[in-house]
Amino acid sequence: LVGLQVSLGLEQRAAEHLQWLVQRQHGDLSFLIILSDLTRPQTVEATCRYALDQKTEDQRPHYSLARIPAYHGRWEDVLKELQPLRQADPGFEEGSALWGRALVELGRKEELEKWSSNLPEGIESCVDYWMALGSQAEKLGQLQEAVGAFERVLLMNPSHPEALSRLGIVLGLQGQGERAKRVAGRAA
């Protein structure tokens, strides 16, 4: 189940099951180590392509595939990869959050307004939702809102490298040099 959740890009849900496996000492060590590296989207590409080739109605593998160009900052490619998922399942929170993040990074204001007016229930539990809000606030010069959004990301994932980095930058812009240094130290 954990492997399937990871291949579908549902790392937050997979982490709970992985923790359960570790606590009960199920599975051999090498298998658990591989599963525990939930932030390597490149490892699931072949699995996702295979799943999509099976002509099932489940389009969630597109989310995992979209994470690869997102990791590299190729936001146009993210939108292209997510398009079939958006059409088939617009209520999929993780996919919608990543879609919004791409729109923010590309500066597509009209599409971003449309996206933000029709958010799926539960999207607030997605890191990319808060990264999108933080990025947008930062671009608009709303530094306190950006700090709040990046801090929200860190509540969900205390070692999120991009949130740590961007929070440090925003804190520096606010004149909070000492706090910015502490945050930057956590990112290193």
Secondary structure in CASP SS format (residue, H / E / C, confidence):
PFRMAT SS
TARGET T0000
AUTHOR 0000-0000-0000
METHOD secondary structure of the structure
MODEL  1
L C 1.00
V H 1.00
G H 1.00
L H 1.00
Q H 1.00
V H 1.00
S H 1.00
L C 1.00
G C 1.00
L C 1.00
E H 1.00
Q H 1.00
R H 1.00
A H 1.00
A H 1.00
E H 1.00
H H 1.00
L H 1.00
Q H 1.00
W H 1.00
L H 1.00
V H 1.00
Q H 1.00
R C 1.00
Q C 1.00
H C 1.00
G C 1.00
D C 1.00
L H 1.00
S H 1.00
F H 1.00
L H 1.00
I H 1.00
I H 1.00
L H 1.00
S H 1.00
D C 1.00
L C 1.00
T C 1.00
R C 1.00
P H 1.00
Q H 1.00
T H 1.00
V H 1.00
E H 1.00
A H 1.00
T H 1.00
C H 1.00
R H 1.00
Y H 1.00
A H 1.00
L H 1.00
D H 1.00
Q C 1.00
K C 1.00
T C 1.00
E C 1.00
D C 1.00
Q C 1.00
R C 1.00
P H 1.00
H H 1.00
Y H 1.00
S H 1.00
L H 1.00
A H 1.00
R H 1.00
I H 1.00
P H 1.00
A H 1.00
Y H 1.00
H C 1.00
G C 1.00
R C 1.00
W H 1.00
E H 1.00
D H 1.00
V H 1.00
L H 1.00
K H 1.00
E H 1.00
L H 1.00
Q H 1.00
P H 1.00
L H 1.00
R H 1.00
Q H 1.00
A H 1.00
D C 1.00
P C 1.00
G C 1.00
F C 1.00
E H 1.00
E H 1.00
G H 1.00
S H 1.00
A H 1.00
L H 1.00
W H 1.00
G H 1.00
R H 1.00
A H 1.00
L H 1.00
V H 1.00
E H 1.00
L H 1.00
G C 1.00
R C 1.00
K H 1.00
E H 1.00
E H 1.00
L H 1.00
E H 1.00
K H 1.00
W H 1.00
S H 1.00
S C 1.00
N C 1.00
L C 1.00
P C 1.00
E C 1.00
G C 1.00
I H 1.00
E H 1.00
S H 1.00
C C 1.00
V H 1.00
D H 1.00
Y H 1.00
W H 1.00
M H 1.00
A H 1.00
L H 1.00
G H 1.00
S H 1.00
Q H 1.00
A H 1.00
E H 1.00
K H 1.00
L C 1.00
G C 1.00
Q C 1.00
L H 1.00
Q H 1.00
E H 1.00
A H 1.00
V H 1.00
G H 1.00
A H 1.00
F H 1.00
E H 1.00
R H 1.00
V H 1.00
L H 1.00
L H 1.00
M H 1.00
N C 1.00
P C 1.00
S C 1.00
H C 1.00
P H 1.00
E H 1.00
A H 1.00
L H 1.00
S H 1.00
R H 1.00
L H 1.00
G H 1.00
I H 1.00
V H 1.00
L H 1.00
G H 1.00
L H 1.00
Q C 1.00
G C 1.00
Q C 1.00
G H 1.00
E H 1.00
R H 1.00
A H 1.00
K H 1.00
R H 1.00
V H 1.00
A H 1.00
G H 1.00
R H 1.00
A H 1.00
A C 1.00
END
